[in-house]
Structures are given as structure tokens and as C-alpha cells.
């Protein structure tokens, strides 16, 4: 029987490693203006600093999970930590745009390896009530990590440098690499195959689409490179679908999409997260570039949303136990839409309280209501053999939605550029257009939820809030990054 101290060490190693990944997913936002200024990044290059990470993370997440099954999760976990820590070091010393974008992509590879292995090791190391508590801590780390990342990034950029947030990962990663082999249990290896074709074609296909959007927004939509990127994206994604239909062990089984509820949940997540990444990306630039906040003040400026989100998320399990997850999901998306439309009215004369903080309250409440049901419907009714793939699909659509959404919204912002306008006025116009575009994405998410999820009969066992494995045979904890 594993001792209490040993179990505490296991939980600590897993949560600290997961927190490190979450931190770097959000630490970049409040540091964006200072990073752009120091390295001289264009708008599209700045978007790629985020997209390179989320795109590779989402595209290789399922392959990372498969690697843990075939090679042993502890071994894969330690390797992923090493990749992530080395990539963080490379980011911290980045001298140019191409360097930091490439290092962020490498960091995405490390995250795609660490994240599923961490979750699998957690569920394998604890049983029954202890597993429930461990999963609860894991979920709490998701919320805390994302919020704290904004503050850490802002504080580092204000007091030291935007690089400091990435230097922090190096000693943390090294410590976890040393401790993991000592405390984490190794899992049995399984026989099987890697769906490398599926992983590469999906990642490269979405990458080509995002590149076409970002390049076209700067060079024009008739630019040969942009057109070639769109053509390559279509071809690669067609190959991906054909490969998944024929693969013996596909990275994304197409049978998952036979359920209208699951398909709706994936598409809702794709569009909703596309809007939310734009919210963070552009709002932090408005706070610093128009309102004159420091990076630290910008990080603190997101607290209204974070606090409301946290309070509402705590109440969700009781709420969905009484009324189910469908209407909390719909109301949550609708509240997010209202807040995003409000933010879309930002201008050079807007104030923080009326222009930013108040709509943030609506967005925070909406996100708190929507995320748990959105996750549960993504794994609803999946067989035991497909439960892991369904959970992985949720996370893949989460990350790909962020990459694709940011590419779209950067293009929308670029289209609103007014030559000769004062910097603050030009930036506020771009932010307003981008956030209005984000509202359109949330509106699409609402239509998808009403058309695909609401009409469907709620599957037995799906209550929207609890995805712990001990509560539903088709439910596995999902990674909210």
C-alpha cells in the first residue's frame, strides 16, 4: 500500500508539472506588448508566438497520450518535462522572432507529452475517494494556473523582463525530472501503433490554414503564398480524414462523430475557445496600449472575470445535478456573448470599469457555467474503449479552436487598420473589431449548441459537472488548458 507521504509526493509532482504547462499557456498574454517591443514583432508574428504553442500542443496531444500507453507513462512524462524545460530556456534567451516561435512550437511538443501522461498517472495512482480528491485538485490547478499565469507574466514583465516567466520553468522542470523517477509509478506498456500520419496531417493542415489567415491579412487575400497555404490546408485535412477512416488505431476515431451531442460539443468548444483566446490576446493589449496599464496592472485587471468564474464554477455541480447540463451551457454561452458584444464597443475614450471590468463579469459567469457541461457533452455516451479518445478529442478541439480563432481574429483586426490614425485610436479600433469578431464566434457557438445539443436526448449519466471516472463509466477527467 502506497504511504500517505508517497501519495502526497505523487500528487505534488503531477500538479506542479501541470501547473507549469498552464502557466506558460497564459503567462505570455500580459507580456505580449513588451515582448513585441523588444523583438520588433509584427502583428502576425505576435499571434504565432501563441499559435505555435497551442497548435502543436493540440495537434500532438492524442499522439502524446498514445505514446504513454505504448512506452510507459512515467518514462514519457519525464521525457516531456525535459523537452518543455529546454524549450522554456530557449524562449528565455530568444534573440529574434523566428527563434521564439520555433521554441514555442517545441514547448508545445513537450506539453502534448506531459499533459496526458500526468492525467493518466494521477488516475492510476489513486482509487475511489482519493482519486476524486486528486482530480478535484487537478481541476482547481487548471483555474488557478490560468489566472496566476496572467499575474506572473505581468509581474515579471513589469519588474524584470518578459523572459523571467520562462526562466522560472527551468529550475521547476529540473526538480520534477529528478523527483519523478523516484516517486511516480511506471505503467505497463501496451502493444499497438502510432497514428503518425493522422497526427502530422491534422497539425500541418490546421497550421497551413492559420498561416494562410495570418499571411493573407498582411499580404492580401490574393497573395500566392496565402492561396497556396489554403490549398495545402484543404489537401492535408482531406488526407487526415481518409487516414483516420482507414487506420487500425486512429488518433481520432471518426465514430465519435456519430453522436450529434458529441459533435455539437466539439464544434461549440472550437468556436467558443476561438473567441476566448481573442479576448485574452486583444484585451491585454488594450489595457496596456490604450489605458496605459503596466503588465502587472493588466494581469490584475482580469481578476473580475477570474473571481466570478471561480464562484460560478463551484456552484455548477449542484446546479446541473438539479436541472442537467443543457441549459447552464446555453445560458453560459449567451452571457459570454453579451459580455463580448459589450467589449466590442471599446474605444480610445473607454474606461476600465465601464468598458472592461463590467463585461468581464458577464464573460466570467458565462465561462463558469459553460465549461463543465461543454466537457461532459464531449464525452457523453462514449464506450469504455473510446472514453480516452473522446476526452482527447475534447482537448484537441480546445487547442485547435484557440489556434484557428486567433488566426481569424488577427485577420479581422488587420482589416480594420486605419492608416495615419493615432496609435491609441488605431489599436482601440483593431481591438474593437477583433472582439466583435469574437462575439460572432460565440454567436456561432450558441447556434451550434441550440441546433445540436439542446434537441438531443440527454445521455444517461451525464450531469455536466462531474467528469471523475468514479461517477460515470464514460467519463474521464479532461485537460482544460
MOWOCOR-V125606 format. One record per helix or strand. SS is the DSSP state (alpha for helix, beta for strand). FROM is the first residue (numbers start at 1). LEN is the number of residues. If there is no record, write none. Layout:
SS:FROM:LEN, SS:FROM:LEN
//
This chain:
alpha:4:36, alpha:43:29, alpha:73:20, alpha:97:29, alpha:128:32, alpha:164:20, alpha:196:24, alpha:224:23, alpha:254:5, alpha:260:30, alpha:295:7, alpha:303:21, alpha:326:18, alpha:352:27, alpha:384:32, alpha:423:31
//
